[in-house]
Amino acid sequence: MSIVQTAEGQLRSWRRAMLRGVRMRCPACGQGSVYGRFLKVRDDCASCGLGLHHHRADDAPPYFTMLILGHILVPLVLMLERAAMPPLWVHMSLWLPLTVILSLLLLPRIKGALIGFQWAHRMHGFGDAD
């Protein structure tokens, strides 16, 4: 079920909130940006005024980023090694930049999704007035 029933009777879709977070948008309105800088969450949404300073993403975004990238990159590394057995410099020149680039692309999106999830479930202060 993607709709969270709240004590106040208002409904918040956690799927929609997380998808907005993946797009790095406000989980409530989907218009304003969640970030002021790369991973610095704004205090308030510029569009709807939602207070975003309540979020508590902490160590979860890096953990999920490593988990996802590990499940994608490790099989690719092993397939390349088994198929071609390239020298070590080929692995280093291919996988290190790819890991860094994908990490930098995924990390803010995962953090935005977690902020959206927290908002939808009214966690860490998001349960106050909309």
C-alpha atoms as a printed R data frame, in Angstrom:
    type eleno elety resid chain resno      x       y       z
1   ATOM     1    CA   MET     A     1  0.000   0.000   0.000
2   ATOM     2    CA   SER     A     2  1.555   3.289  -1.056
3   ATOM     3    CA   ILE     A     3 -0.730   5.626   0.898
4   ATOM     4    CA   VAL     A     4  0.005   6.361   4.539
5   ATOM     5    CA   GLN     A     5 -3.073   7.091   6.676
6   ATOM     6    CA   THR     A     6 -2.243   9.670   9.305
7   ATOM     7    CA   ALA     A     7 -3.826  10.470  12.641
8   ATOM     8    CA   GLU     A     8 -5.113  13.743  11.196
9   ATOM     9    CA   GLY     A     9 -6.875  11.854   8.407
10  ATOM    10    CA   GLN     A    10 -4.665  13.258   5.659
11  ATOM    11    CA   LEU     A    11 -3.078  10.870   3.206
12  ATOM    12    CA   ARG     A    12  0.505  10.984   1.956
13  ATOM    13    CA   SER     A    13  1.749   8.691  -0.774
14  ATOM    14    CA   TRP     A    14  5.213   7.405   0.111
15  ATOM    15    CA   ARG     A    15  5.802   6.293  -3.486
16  ATOM    16    CA   ARG     A    16  5.080   9.738  -4.879
17  ATOM    17    CA   ALA     A    17  7.155  11.371  -2.133
18  ATOM    18    CA   MET     A    18 10.110   9.065  -2.796
19  ATOM    19    CA   LEU     A    19  9.898   9.583  -6.574
20  ATOM    20    CA   ARG     A    20  9.905  13.328  -6.024
21  ATOM    21    CA   GLY     A    21 12.947  12.851  -3.795
22  ATOM    22    CA   VAL     A    22 14.714  10.846  -6.507
23  ATOM    23    CA   ARG     A    23 14.109  13.823  -8.803
24  ATOM    24    CA   MET     A    24 15.604  15.964  -5.986
25  ATOM    25    CA   ARG     A    25 12.346  17.885  -5.545
26  ATOM    26    CA   CYS     A    26 10.274  18.730  -2.494
27  ATOM    27    CA   PRO     A    27  8.336  15.645  -1.339
28  ATOM    28    CA   ALA     A    28  5.205  17.697  -0.660
29  ATOM    29    CA   CYS     A    29  4.803  19.827  -3.784
30  ATOM    30    CA   GLY     A    30  7.309  18.363  -6.238
31  ATOM    31    CA   GLN     A    31  8.275  21.857  -7.417
32  ATOM    32    CA   GLY     A    32 11.015  23.268  -5.171
33  ATOM    33    CA   SER     A    33 14.515  21.834  -4.986
34  ATOM    34    CA   VAL     A    34 15.471  19.816  -1.909
35  ATOM    35    CA   TYR     A    35 19.130  20.845  -2.136
36  ATOM    36    CA   GLY     A    36 20.796  24.227  -1.953
37  ATOM    37    CA   ARG     A    37 24.165  22.691  -2.826
38  ATOM    38    CA   PHE     A    38 25.318  19.179  -3.704
39  ATOM    39    CA   LEU     A    39 24.125  17.358  -0.545
40  ATOM    40    CA   LYS     A    40 23.129  20.356   1.605
41  ATOM    41    CA   VAL     A    41 19.387  20.130   2.232
42  ATOM    42    CA   ARG     A    42 17.542  23.461   2.245
43  ATOM    43    CA   ASP     A    43 15.894  24.523   5.482
44  ATOM    44    CA   ASP     A    44 12.586  25.194   3.679
45  ATOM    45    CA   CYS     A    45 11.122  24.494   0.246
46  ATOM    46    CA   ALA     A    46 11.249  27.649  -1.881
47  ATOM    47    CA   SER     A    47  7.960  26.719  -3.549
48  ATOM    48    CA   CYS     A    48  5.613  25.551  -0.777
49  ATOM    49    CA   GLY     A    49  7.504  26.520   2.380
50  ATOM    50    CA   LEU     A    50  7.715  22.966   3.794
51  ATOM    51    CA   GLY     A    51 10.379  22.756   6.487
52  ATOM    52    CA   LEU     A    52 12.968  20.251   5.283
53  ATOM    53    CA   HIS     A    53 15.368  20.705   8.181
54  ATOM    54    CA   HIS     A    54 13.650  17.856  10.071
55  ATOM    55    CA   HIS     A    55 15.186  15.124   7.944
56  ATOM    56    CA   ARG     A    56 17.497  12.553   9.501
57  ATOM    57    CA   ALA     A    57 19.053  10.705   6.571
58  ATOM    58    CA   ASP     A    58 22.403  10.275   8.403
59  ATOM    59    CA   ASP     A    59 24.344   7.221   7.157
60  ATOM    60    CA   ALA     A    60 21.554   5.571   5.155
61  ATOM    61    CA   PRO     A    61 22.226   7.256   1.759
62  ATOM    62    CA   PRO     A    62 25.910   6.199   1.577
63  ATOM    63    CA   TYR     A    63 24.990   2.714   2.754
64  ATOM    64    CA   PHE     A    64 22.290   2.284   0.084
65  ATOM    65    CA   THR     A    65 24.591   3.799  -2.558
66  ATOM    66    CA   MET     A    66 27.309   1.250  -1.757
67  ATOM    67    CA   LEU     A    67 24.750  -1.556  -1.672
68  ATOM    68    CA   ILE     A    68 23.288  -0.684  -5.081
69  ATOM    69    CA   LEU     A    69 26.611   0.007  -6.782
70  ATOM    70    CA   GLY     A    70 28.135  -3.135  -5.319
71  ATOM    71    CA   HIS     A    71 25.337  -5.224  -6.787
72  ATOM    72    CA   ILE     A    72 25.807  -3.571 -10.190
73  ATOM    73    CA   LEU     A    73 29.571  -3.211 -10.493
74  ATOM    74    CA   VAL     A    74 30.928  -6.382  -8.868
75  ATOM    75    CA   PRO     A    75 29.191  -8.732 -11.344
76  ATOM    76    CA   LEU     A    76 30.402  -6.550 -14.232
77  ATOM    77    CA   VAL     A    77 33.983  -6.659 -12.947
78  ATOM    78    CA   LEU     A    78 33.810 -10.424 -12.589
79  ATOM    79    CA   MET     A    79 32.269 -10.903 -16.053
80  ATOM    80    CA   LEU     A    80 34.986  -8.782 -17.673
81  ATOM    81    CA   GLU     A    81 37.706 -10.628 -15.785
82  ATOM    82    CA   ARG     A    82 36.344 -13.999 -16.775
83  ATOM    83    CA   ALA     A    83 35.721 -13.056 -20.415
84  ATOM    84    CA   ALA     A    84 38.894 -11.117 -21.272
85  ATOM    85    CA   MET     A    85 41.307 -11.302 -18.314
86  ATOM    86    CA   PRO     A    86 42.524  -7.745 -18.941
87  ATOM    87    CA   PRO     A    87 45.567  -6.301 -17.161
88  ATOM    88    CA   LEU     A    88 45.089  -4.530 -13.846
89  ATOM    89    CA   TRP     A    89 45.486  -1.061 -15.380
90  ATOM    90    CA   VAL     A    90 42.398  -1.691 -17.533
91  ATOM    91    CA   HIS     A    91 40.343  -2.534 -14.462
92  ATOM    92    CA   MET     A    92 41.621   0.529 -12.619
93  ATOM    93    CA   SER     A    93 41.043   2.910 -15.518
94  ATOM    94    CA   LEU     A    94 37.544   1.555 -16.110
95  ATOM    95    CA   TRP     A    95 36.038   0.742 -12.699
96  ATOM    96    CA   LEU     A    96 37.454   3.492 -10.473
97  ATOM    97    CA   PRO     A    97 36.092   6.431 -12.503
98  ATOM    98    CA   LEU     A    98 32.822   4.600 -13.118
99  ATOM    99    CA   THR     A    99 32.411   3.960  -9.382
100 ATOM   100    CA   VAL     A   100 33.093   7.596  -8.488
101 ATOM   101    CA   ILE     A   101 30.775   8.982 -11.180
102 ATOM   102    CA   LEU     A   102 27.906   6.626 -10.350
103 ATOM   103    CA   SER     A   103 28.323   7.288  -6.621
104 ATOM   104    CA   LEU     A   104 28.111  11.042  -7.156
105 ATOM   105    CA   LEU     A   105 25.016  10.615  -9.331
106 ATOM   106    CA   LEU     A   106 23.211   8.196  -7.026
107 ATOM   107    CA   LEU     A   107 23.953   9.650  -3.589
108 ATOM   108    CA   PRO     A   108 21.790  12.823  -3.781
109 ATOM   109    CA   ARG     A   109 18.932  10.914  -5.379
110 ATOM   110    CA   ILE     A   110 18.928   8.245  -2.679
111 ATOM   111    CA   LYS     A   111 19.118  10.911   0.023
112 ATOM   112    CA   GLY     A   112 16.167  12.730  -1.583
113 ATOM   113    CA   ALA     A   113 14.170   9.496  -1.671
114 ATOM   114    CA   LEU     A   114 14.847   8.909   2.017
115 ATOM   115    CA   ILE     A   115 13.765  12.449   2.855
116 ATOM   116    CA   GLY     A   116 10.563  11.824   0.876
117 ATOM   117    CA   PHE     A   117  9.989   8.574   2.759
118 ATOM   118    CA   GLN     A   118 10.436  10.348   6.097
119 ATOM   119    CA   TRP     A   119  8.023  13.093   5.054
120 ATOM   120    CA   ALA     A   120  5.371  10.601   3.907
121 ATOM   121    CA   HIS     A   121  5.567   8.679   7.172
122 ATOM   122    CA   ARG     A   122  5.684  11.864   9.269
123 ATOM   123    CA   MET     A   123  8.999  10.946  10.831
124 ATOM   124    CA   HIS     A   124 11.442  13.248  12.670
125 ATOM   125    CA   GLY     A   125  9.249  16.348  12.879
126 ATOM   126    CA   PHE     A   126  7.534  16.045   9.493
127 ATOM   127    CA   GLY     A   127  4.344  15.092  11.344
128 ATOM   128    CA   ASP     A   128  3.567  18.664  12.331
129 ATOM   129    CA   ALA     A   129  1.292  20.945  10.315
130 ATOM   130    CA   ASP     A   130  1.732  20.732   6.549
